């Protein structure tokens, strides 16, 4: 297939350094059926300069995972299992262009090319939510290129001088309701690692007039890290200690955030996102974020369930 290079400038796509084996393009941080386009995860952008746009938890079944519905050659009266239908090329192209852009608004528009409730839809919702957190926190932009290959698509991030670019491969796009439903990222299915609660079911925590709502979470099969995006809203001016956040797993193991993007200082009545990178963690635990109101009149202690 002929190459078609698309230059894309991204704010943030994932809170991990893009490199061979990562599940999505990203930026280096300090150590560490179709529907109308909507803002991913349902939260409006936080006010401020440079405003550019990122169901139930648990593994998502892949086509044919229900053995009662999957045809089997060994069962009499059943037909041979059929290969999943390939997603329309036009939908795949629009989806990948949106993902590569790193612009939350454009990524939200790209959701129109992914079947609602599908792995492809949730994957883009999460990436767009991380991108929004990056712009909320004023994270520097990163340059990306999307290239069509003989087997699918390749997204690459420019490296530092003298270094090799970090790339991720996307292939295996399957159809659902005439749109993109499934995909493989670096050979793996991202579905089991995604957690995108539906509006109205999102876990929420509140303390001293500050609320925190879980928006998305994703554990890459290659990076072995959990990236959690949270929406914060406050009735009074508040200062959050985002970098001091701690994640406690269901087994009691604690992980400290090794990278985060987002705005720690919140003005009264505003909403902003933050994205936390937690190495070695999995969904099912609780993310604890502290802080205080203006002049530390009151302490803020938020415990957000990630499930």
N, C-alpha and C positions, 0 to 999 in steps of 0.2 A: 504494500500500500504506500502510495506516495506520501512523503513527509509534508506536513503542514504546520509550521511553527507559529505559535501564537505567543507574543510577548505579554506577560501579565505581571502587574505590580501588586503584591499582596501585603496587607497589614500583618496578619498572622493567620495561619491555617491550623497548625497544631503547636502545642507547647513542648515540642521536642525538636532537636536539631535534625534536619532532614539528612539522611544518609542511607546508603544501601541497607535495606532491612527495616527501615522505619515505615510506619503505616500511612504516612501522609507527609506532604511537604511542610516545612515549618521554618522557624527562625531560631537562631542561637539566642538563648536567654542566659542571664547570669547563672553561674553554676546552678547549674541546674538543667379511583383513577385520577389523574391530574387535577389540580385545583388552582384557584387563583393565588398568585404569589402573596405570601404573608411574611411578617417578620418572624424568623425562626424562634421557636420556643415561646413566642407570644409576648415578649417583653419589648416595650418601646425603647428606642435609643436614648441614652442619657444625654442631657443638654451639655453644650460646651463646644469649643472650637474643633475644627477638623472632623466633622461628623461624616465619616464614611462607613458604610457597613463592613456575620458567622454563622404512652401506652404503658404499658406495664414493663417493668424491668425484667432482666433475665434473658437467656438465650432466645434468639428468634429461630424458628424452624426453617430449614432450607427446603427447597422444593423436593418433595418425595420423602420427607423425614418421618411422616406418619405411616407406619408399616401397614395399617389397615387400609390405606388408600393407595399405596404404592404397588403398581403391577409387579408381579414376580413371575419369572419364567417357570418356577417350580410349582406354582399354583394353577390347577386346571381352570380353564375358562377365562384366563386373564391374557391381555395382550402384552406384547413386549414393551418394556419401559421406554418412553420416548425422551429424547434429549430436550432440555428446556429451550423454549423459543428465544431466539436472539432479540435483544432490544433494537428498536428502529435506529438506524444510524444517525438520523437527524436529532433524535432525542438524546442519544449518547453524546454527540458533539456539543449540543447546547449545555448539557449537564456538566461535561468536563470543562468547557470554557468558563462556566460559572464557578466551579470549584477552583480552577487555576487562578481566577481573578483575585481572590483574597478580599474582595470588596463585599462587605456584608449585604448591601442592598442588591448587588448583582447576584450574589449567592442565593438570596431569598427568592429572587425572580427565577433562578434555576430550579427551584423546587417544583415549578410547573411541569418539569420534564421527568419527574420521579413520581412513581405511584405512591399515594399517601399510605402511610403505615408500613412501607417496605423498608428493607435494609438500606437501599440507595437513598431514600428520603431521609431516614434518621441519620445516616452518615453525613449528609450535606447539612442537615439542621445543626448537628453538633459542630461541624467545622465552621459554620457561619456564626455560631454562638461564641466560639473561641475568637474568631476574627473580630466580632463586635467588642469583646472584652479587651482585645488589643487596642482598638481605636479609642475605647473609653479611657484606657490608661496611657494613651499617647505613645504606644509602642512604635518604634521605627519600622518603616515598610521594608519588605524584602522582595526581590525580583524573582519571578518564576517564569518558566517556559513550559508550555504544553506541546507535546509532539505526538502525532499519530504514528504508530508503528505497525509492523506486520501483524502483531497480535493484539493490539489495543491502543493504550495511551501511556505516555511517560511524562511525569511532571518532575521538573528539576529546579533546584534552587542554586543561585550563583554562589560559588564558594569564595573564601578568602583568597587573595593572590597566592598562586602556587599550589592551591589545594584542589582536590577533585570535587566536582559538583555532586550534591546529594540528590538522588533521584528515587522516585517511587513508581512502580508499575501498576497499571490498572487494566484489567481485562475481564473476560467472562461476564459481560453485561447481558442480563436476561430480562425478558419482557414481563410486564404485569400491567394489565389494563391498557396495553398499547404504549406504555411508557417504560422507563428504566425501573426495574424492580430489584435486581440483585447485581452484585459485582464482586470481583476479587481484587484485593489490594496486596501487592507483593505476594500473590499466590494464596492468600488466606481470606476467609470469609469474615468481614468485620461485624456481621450481625450479632454473634454471641457476646461480643464485648461492648455492645451499645446499650445505653440506658437513656431513653427519652420519654419521660412521663407525659401523659396527655394533660392538656390544660384542665385544671380542676382537680387533678390527682397529684400534683407536685408536692413533695414534702416541703414543709416550711417551718421556720423557727423565728422567734421574735424576742428581743431583749431591749429594754430602755427606749422603746419607740423605734428601734431599727429592726427591719425584717429581712430575712434571707430565704430565697426560694431556690430549690434545686431545679436547674434547667436541663442539663444534659450531663452524661458521663460516658467515657469511652476508654476501654482498656485494649490497647493494641496487642495483637498476637505476636508481634515481633519486638516491640520496644519494652514490653512487660512493665508498663507504667500506666497509671490511671490519670486521666485528665478530666477534671470536674469543672463545670461552669455553673456559677451561681449569680442570681440577680439580687442586688441589695437596694433597699429603699429605706428612707429615714424621715421622721417627722421633724427632727432638729439636726443642726450641723453635727456631724460625727466624723471621727477619724478611726479607721479600721486597721488593725495590724495584720494585713493580708500575708505578709511574708512569715509571720509567726504562726500561721495556721497549722493545726495538727490533725491528722486523720487517724481514727481508731477503728480498726477492722472488727468484723464480727467475732473474731477469735481473741480480741484484746490486744493485738499487735498495733503499735503506734508508728506512724510514718510522718516525718516532717516534710513540708513543702520544699522542694529544691528549686522551683521556679514558679513565678506567678506574673500574670499581666492583669491590669485593672486599675481603677482609680481608688486609692485608699481614703482620700478626703472627700466626703459627701456633703453637699449642701442640703438644707432642709427641703423636703418635698421632691427630691430628685431620685432617679433610679439609674443604676449603673451595674455593669457586669464585671465579674472577675473570673479568671480561669486559673486553676491550680494544677500543677504537675506533681504527681505523687509516685515516686519510683517504687516498684514492687507491690503496689496496692491493688485491690480489687473492689468492685462494688459490693455493697452490703454493710458498710460501716457508717461512721458518723464523722463529718468534717466540723471541727471546732475553730471558730474565728472570734478573736477578741478585739477590744477597742474601747473607746470612751466617747461620750458626748463632748461638745465644746468645753474647753477648759477642764475636762475630765470631771464634770459635775456628776456624771453617773458612768459606771462601767458597763460595757457591752459584752455579753457572753452568749454567742450563738452556737447552737449545736444542730447542724443540718444533716438529716438522714440521707444517705446516698443509696437509695433502694426504691 
